[in-house]
Amino acid sequence: MMTSANHLTVLENQAQSWAPQDVGVAVSDPTRPAPPVWPQEALTIARAVPARRREFAAGRDAARRAMNALGLDAQAVPGGANRAPQWPVGLTGTISHDATSCVAMVALSGQFRGLGVDVEPDAPLPEDLLPEICVPAERAWLEAQPANERYRLARRIFCAKEAVYKAQFPVTRLLFGFDAVEVQLNAQDNRFVATFRHHIGAIRAGNVVSGRVGAVAGHVLAVVALGAQAGSQNADFPVSAIG
């Protein structure tokens, strides 16, 4: 039986292998006591329930250890609009958690315009959520899959969409729903391509972004990186700051 520590190690190793080079990765356990949040962060959770406080503290602990993994000093990551992390100047990053794990990724903003990570329990997506999460083409593809895998694959689509949204948000500050993108899974090699269905800011209908998604140690993990330099992953994806 896999212990809590073991499953976190497996998850961290997989996240690191899917992240591009020069991305710091760390995983923490939100069920265990975490180091105290920094004063700049405390206001974000001043009125939060205990469970949310634990998740927040574990996520910030992972974020600081991800900075350390890059050889950087740890810094505060307060919450901003829509509860999104406010990364220090010169850095970009992403944090996600489920009930038993927090994953953080951090990189220099000169190398990556945005990062997106999402972690979810490896459980079937509730059937009643399918129309909200999946567009018609995705639902048609799922119908063609084995019945015992259909809703687990739907969970991967959900996770991939969350990672795409998180990767672009720190740059554009644009909100969009699950119907904005259509995800095509390649479950055999844990890859996906997300195609935008509508114009959203600088993003045009038909633009694509690729990433990784798959089942890892009892979780579903999705990773997206928007490179800032020619030739890097998703460097041609037309996401840019608004205004």
N, C-alpha and C positions, 0 to 999 in steps of 0.2 A: 504494500500500500504506500502511495506517495505521501510523504509528510508535507506540512505547510512550507517548511523551508525548502524542501526539494522542488515543490511545484513552482515556487517563486524563482528559484535558480533556473529551472527549465524555461520559464516564461521570459526571464531576463536574457538568457542566451539566445532564444529565438528572436526576441525583439532586436537585439544587437545585430544578429545575422541578417535581418531584413532591413535594418536601417542602413543608409549609405555610410561610407567612410566619413569620418569627421563629425559624426553625430554622437553625442554622449547619451547613454541610456542607463537608467536605474529603475529598480522595482522595489516597492516596499509593501508591508503588510498592514492594512488598515484595522485589523483586529487586535493589533498589539500597540502598546503605548509608543508614541512617536516623540521625537524631540519637540520642545515647545515651538510654536510659530514665532516669527520675528515680530517686533512691535509694529512695523509697517503693514503687516498682514492681519493683525489681530482684529482690526475694525471690520474686515470682510466677514468674519464669522461671529461677530459680537452677539448676535441674536440667534445663532444657529443652534439646532438641537445637538445633543452629544454625539450622535452617529455622524452627522455632517462635520462636526469639529474634528473627529478622528480621521475621517476621510481627507479633509483639507490638510491636516497636519502631516498625514502620511504622504500625500501628493507633493507638498512643499519639501518634505525631507527627500523624496525621490528626485525632485527637480534640482536640489542643491548637490546631491550626490552625482547627478548627471553632469552638472557643471564641473565638479571635481574630476570626473572621468575625462573631461577635455583639458584638464590641467588648469582650470580657472578657479578663482576664489568663489566661494558660495556667496550669493546675494539674495535679497528679499524678492519675493514674487507676490505682490499684493493682487487682489482681485479687482477687475475693472468692470466695464459695461457687460451686461449679460453674463456675469460671473466668470468671464474669460480672464485668464491670467494676464497680468501686465509684466512683460518680460523686461529685464534691464536693457538699457541702451546698448546696442551692438549684438544682442542675442535674440534668437527666436526659439520657441519651444512649444511643447504640447504636453498635457497631462490627462490621464484617464484613469478611472477606477471602477471596479465592481465591488461586491461585498467582501472579497478576499484578497484583492490585489490592487495596487496603484502602479501605473507605468508612466514614466516621464522621459521625454527626449528633449535635448537642448543642442543648439548649434549656433555658430556665428552667423549673423544676418547677412554678412557679405558673401557667404557661401550658399545659404538657403533662404529663400523668401518666406517659406512657411513649412511647418511640419504638422502632421496630423496623426494621432494614435488613438485607437479606441480599443477597449477591452470589455468583453461581455462574457457572461456565463455561457458555456457550451451547452445550450439547451434549445429546444425548438422554439421558434418565434410563435407566440400565441396566434392561432388562426384568425382571430378577429382583427388583428393588426395588419394582416396582409394587404388589404386594400389601401390602407394609409401609408404603408412603407413602400410597396412595390408597384411600379407602373405596369400597364398591360403587357408589355413585352416581357418583363421579368416574371410576371405571373404565368404567362404562357410557357416560358422556359421551365419554371418550377413544376408545372403540371406534367411536363414530359419526364421529370426525374422520378426515381423510385419513391413510392409513397412514404417509406420509412426514413427517407433522407430529406424530403421536400422542405419541411419547416426548419430543419437545421441549416440547410442551404439558405433559406430566407433570412435566418439570423446573420449569416455571413454578408448578405447583401446589405442588411441594416448596418452592420459594423463598418463595412466599406464606405457607405454613404456618410456616416458620422466622421470617419477619418478625412474624407475629402472636404467636408464642411470645415472641420477644424484647421486644415492646412491653409485654406484660403482666407479664413476670417481675420486673422491678425493683420493681414495686408489690406484687404478691401473693406472690412467691417460690414460686409453685406450678409443679410439674412436670406435664406431660402429654404424651401420645404423639401421633403423626400422626393417629390415629383419632379424636381429640377434636373435630376440626373438619372440615367439608366445604366445599371451595372451589369457587366458581362463577367461572369466568374469562369476561371479556369481552375477548377477544384483540384485537378491532378497535380499542378505545381504551385498551388496557393498564390495565384496571381489574379488580378482583376483589372478591367478597364472601365472607367466611368465616363460616359458621354453626356455632355450637357444638352438638355432638350430645349432650353430657352436662353435668350440673351439676358445676362445678369451683369450689369456694369460693363467692364472691359471683356468679360467672358462672352463668347458668341455661341449660339446654338451649334452643336457639332464639335466643339472643342472637347478634347479628351485629356484625362489624367489617369495615370496608371499607378498601381500600388500592390501591396501584398496583403493577403487575408487567409486565415486558416485556423484550424483547431490546434490549441497548444495547452497541454497540462490542465485540462478541464475548463479552458477559456476559449473564446474566439478573439483573435488579435488581428487588427488591421493597421497598416502603416502606410503613410503617404508622405513623400518629400517633394517640395517644389524647389528645384535647384535655381541658383542665382547666376550661375556661370555657364557659358556655352558648352554643350556636350554633357551637362549633368542631367540627372533624372528630372523629367518634366520641365526642363528649362525653357521649352517653347510654349508652355501653357501661359496664355495671356492674362495673368492675374497681376494687377498693379494697384497702387494706392489710389484712392479716389480723392477728388478735390484738387 
